[in-house]
Amino acid sequence: VDMGAKLLCLFLASALVAYYVYIPISEDFAEPWKVMLITAACRAATHLAEVVHQLGLMHHVEALMLITTFEYIAPTSDENVTVMDTEFNNVGVRLFLPRKLSDGLRRAVVYFHGGGWCIGQAGMKPYDCLTRWTSNRLSAVVVSVNYRLASKYRFPVQFEDAYSVMKFFLQSSVLSQYGVDPDRICVAGDSAGGNLAAAVAQQLLEDSEVETKLKAQALLYPALQSLDLNLPSYQENENRFYVVRLWSEYFTSASSLREAMASNRHVPVESRHLFQFVNWSNLLPEELKKDHVYTSPTYGSSELAKKYPGFLDPRAAPLLASDAQLRRLPLTYILPCEYDILRDDGFMYARCLQVAGVPVAHDHAKDAFHGAMLFISGPIELAVGHQLVNRYIKWLNENL
């Protein structure tokens, strides 16, 4: 009996490991087993966070945040870059200042980390590496922003923190203090941070108090709208439930919005005119449409939209910006990944910007997935992560 029980346990354990680890992986990936392990680890983390949440022990976002704290590293200077944690306008930032002498004023990048507006921080090892390398290789001042997070803080707090730092940094006295050239400043971010970067770039256009203009914006697999959560890339991705949950958490913990978003019935009929900005049948290239058929939207509750209007706000959905706004935006780098639920957001924004006459470097990573740029340091490094970081920094070096 003992042997039978042990064999049964071994079988169940093997099945569980197989379930988590063996996931069909595209032939496009250069290191499939590493990608499988990463996918399995992410899946396990989200499942564990959900179990903890259902047991009432901790909010699932707090559980995920706890996991990311293991990635935190203290601000540590090296021979190339001086690193410090400080505050700009009462918002935490990690500052990277190149040590080597400069013949003139330096370039600057203000960076917003990803994490679905709920998790992550500038001090996470992958973000520290990315921003440190950016500072060293460009001899640039880099400001990595620790905006406040959900579930404790909801939209528009994350945006307001991001904008507050940007506006503070763009003051001539601050730029002078750090030796920054006011004509060579870029705003950048990945995922939810790409959302904040795009929204900040748009808002700066409307602020008469800001005299300094951005030279560029760099959006790395950005989230740019939550009106239509049934784009082809959403339909093709198994992480839809989790991404919808992060979107709804940005605005509220109420299950009513989450459930409406999950069924893609959250936009009220009086806001139907906004769907023209996210109509993928007009904005996506044919190769991404595949066999998907565009269907007219199903409208949701007006009361829900009145209670949680954030998802209809361009500060949360930069794709809702008018052509008049878009055409005033700076030179843009957009990096969508093929195997990413947010792929189509990046493609649609690139198309809108191009139509508006904005110079766009649309760098479609056909062999990458969402968050690939985070895997540039141990314990698991990916060649594609390093390749994407090199492409991003190379573009900045040539255009900033």
N, C-alpha and C positions, 0 to 999 in steps of 0.2 A: 504493500500500500504506500509506504514511504517513497519507494522508487517511482511509483506511478505518479504520486503527487509532485515529486521533483521534476519528472519529465513534463508533466502538464505545465508547471510553473515555467520551466525552461522554454517550452513551446510558446506560451503566452508572452513571455518576455521577448522572445525572438520575433514574434509577430508584431509586437508593439514597436520594437526597434526598426523592423522592416517598414512599418507604416510611417514612422517619422523620417527615416533616412532615405528609403528608396522612393524617389519621386521622379516621374518622367522628366527628363531634362533635354532641352533642345540641343541638337548637334552643333548649334552655333557657339555654345559655350566651350571655351578652351580647357577649363579645369572642372569637368562635370562633377567629380566626387566632392570637391571643395564646395561647389555650389549646392549640392545635395545636403551637405552637413550644415551649411549656413541656413538653407531653407528649413531644415528640420529643427535647428535651434530656435529660429524665429517662430515657427509653428508651436514648438513646445512652450516657449515663453508666453505667447499669447493665450494658449490653452491654460497654462498654470495661472496666469493673471485672471482669467475668466472664472476658474474654479475658486480662487481666493475671493473674488468678488461675489460669487453666488453664495458662498459660505458666510458672507457678511463680515469677513475678517479685515478687508481692505478694499478700497475702490480699485477697479482694475487698472486705471491709469497710474495710481500710486504704486501698485505692484510692479508695473512695467518700469516706472521711474526708479524704483529700488534696484532693479536689475541693471539699469544703465549707470547707477552710481559706482558700480564695480569698474567702470571704464574711466572714472575720473582720475585726472592727474593734476597735481599742483602746478601753478605757474613756475616754470623753470627756464631760466635763461641759459643760452649756450654761447659758443664762440662767435656765432653769426647774428643772433637775435636776442634782444632784451625783451623779456616777457613779464608782464605784471597784470594783476587783477585790480581794477579800479572802477569808478563810476562816472558816467557821463549823464548829467541831468537826472541823477538819482537812479539810473538804470545800470546794472552791473555789466561790465565789458572786460574782455581779455584783450590786452593791448600788445601788439608785436612791433618792435622798433628795430630796424636793421642797424647793426653795429658799424659796418664799414662806412667810411667817409664818402660823402656824396659831393659831386662837383656843383650840384645845384639843388633845386627843390625836388622832393620825392613824389612818387605816385602814391595813391592810397586806395585801399579796398575796405568797404564796410560790409561785413559778412553776417548773415543770419542763418543759424543752424536749422536743420530739419528736425522732425519728430512729431509731426501731426499737431503742432501747437500745444502738445500735451507732455512730451518727454524730450530729453536731450539737454545739452548745455555746452557752452563754449569750451569747458574744461574736459570734455570727453576726449579720450586719446585720439580717435580718428580726426576730430575737428581740430584739436591742438596741432596734430601733424599737418593737416591740410593748410591751415592758416599760417603756421610757422614756415612751411615750405614756400607758400606764396610770398610771404614777407622777405625771405632770404633770396629766392630766385629772381624776384622783381626789384629787390632793394626798395620795398614799399612799406609804408606804414599800414598795418592791418588792424582793424577794430572788429573783434568778434563779439557779438551781442548776446547777453543773457536776459532776454525778455521774459516776462512772467508767463506762467504756463497754466493751462487748464489741467485738472478740473477746478482748481482753486480760483482761477481767473478766466473770465470768458471774453469773447470778442466784444468790444474792440481793444481790450487791454493790450493784447500781444502786438497789434498794429501800432497802438499809441506809444508803446515802449520803443518799438523799432523806429518809428518816425521821430520820436523825441531825441534819440541818440543821433540819428542822421542830421537833424536840424542843428543840434548842438555842435556836432563835428564840423559842419559846413560854415560855421562862423569864421570870419577872417582872422580873428584873434586866436582861435583854436588851431586853425590850419597853420598859422604863423608859428605857434608854439611848437608844433611837431614838424615844421619844415616841409609842409605839403604844398604841392603845386595845385592851386584851385582849378586849373584846367585839366587835371588828370586824376579824376576821382571816379571810382566805380562802385556801384552797389551790387551785391551778389548774395546768393543763397541757394540751398538745395531743398527740394520737396516743399514742406510748409515754409521753410526759409526763403525758397524761391517765390512763393506766394507773397510773403512780406516784402521782399525786394522789389517785385513788380508793382505792388500797391504803393510802396514808398516812392518809387520813381514817378508814378502817376500823380500822387498827392503833391509832390514838390512843384509840379507845373502850375498848381493852383494857389501856391503860397507866395504872396507878394513880399513877405518878409525875408525870403531866401533869395539872395542874389547869385550865389554860386550854382552853376549848372553842372549836372553830371556829365561826364564824358562817355560813360558806358554803363550798361547793366548786363549781368551774367546770371542766367536762370538755369539751374541744374535740375533736371527732371522735376519741374515745378507743378504744384497743384494750383489751378487757376480758376476753377469754377465748381459749384456744387448744385447747379440748377438741373443738369442732366447727368444723372449717375448711372446711365445705361449706354454710354458711348461704346463703340466696338472694343476699346481696350479694357473697359470695365467688364464687358461680357466675356472677354477671353481670360480674365484673371480670377483665380480662386480666392484672392484676398479681398474681394469686394465687401463682404460683411465688415471686416476689420476697418477698412478705409472709410466706409460709410459711418462707422461708429466714431472714428476720429473727427470726421467732419461735424457730426452732430454734437460731439463733446465740445467742440470749439464754441458752440453757441449756447448749449444747455445740456443738463444731465437728464432732462425730461424724455421719457421713452416715446412720447407722442411724436416728437420730431424725428427721432431715430427710426421709428417704424415707418413714418411717412417717407423718409429719405430711402429706406431700404426698398420700398415698393415704387420709388421714383414718382411719388404723388405728393409733392410738398410745395410746388409752386402754384399760387392761386391764379385763377383765370384773369384777374385784373393785371397780372404781371406777364401775361402771355407774350407781349411784345419783346420781352427780354430773350426769348428763345432764339430769335434771329442771330444773337451774338454767339450762341453755342450750337448752332445747327450743323452737326458734323457732316451731313450729306452735302453741304455746300463748301465746307472748309477743309475736309480731309482729302488727301490724294487717293486715287482709285485703289492703289495697292493696300491701303489700310482698311478700306471699306469691305473688301473681300465679299463674303456672302451675306453680310449684315444688311438689313433693310431698315431704313429710317421710318419710324412711326410717329404720328402726331402725339404731342405730350398729353398725359392725363393730368388734369388739374387737381390741386389739393385744397385744403381748408384755408379760407381767408383769415380766420381767427388765428390759426397757427402762424401764419406769416406776420400778422400784426404783433403777436406775442414774441416771436423770434425773427425779427426782420433782417438779421445779420447776413443770412445766406443770399439775400437780394442786393446786398451792398457791394459796390465796386471795390471797396477796401478789403473785402473778403473774396471777391470774385473779379480780379482784374480784367478778365475777358469781357466784362460788361462795359468797358470804357468805349467812348464814342470815337469815331474816326478823327474828329477834331482834336481830341486828347492824344490819341495814338501817334499822330503825325509829328507831334512835338517831342516824342521820346528820343532818348539817345541811342547811339549805336548799340546793338543787342546781340548777345550770344545766347543761344538756346540749345540745351543738350537734352533731348528726349531719348529714353531707352526703349528698345523694341519690346522687351519683356517686362513691361511696367504698366500698371493700371492707370497711371497718369500720362502715359505716352501721348494720347490724343489731345490733352490739354495743351501740351507744348507745341504740337503740330498746328493746332488751331490758332494759337497766339502768334506763332511765327508767320502764318499765312495772313492774319489780320494786320500785323505790323508791316509786312511786305507790301500789301495792298495800299497801306497808308503812306508808303514811301520811306519807311525807316530801313536803314541798312541792317540786314540780319545775317548773322552767321548761324545757319541751322545745321547743327552737328548731330545728326541722327546716329546713335550708337546701336548698330544692328545686332551686336553680340553681347549686350549688357542688360542688366535688370535694375530695378529700383534700389537705390542705396549702394550701388557697386563702388562708389568712390570712398565709402567708409572702410573698405577692406584694403587699407594701404599700410597696416601695421599689424603685429601679432595680436592674438594667436593664429588667426587665419588671414593670409594675404592673398589677393588675387591679382594676376597679371593685368586683367582688364581694368581693375581699380586704378592701378598705376598709370595705365594708358590714358584713361579718361582724365585723371588729374594732370598729366603732362599736356594733353590737348587743351584743357581749360587754361592752364598757366601759360602755355605757348600763345594762345589767343590774346590773353591779357597783355603779355609782353609785346606783342606786335601791334596792339590796338589802343593801349592805355597810355 
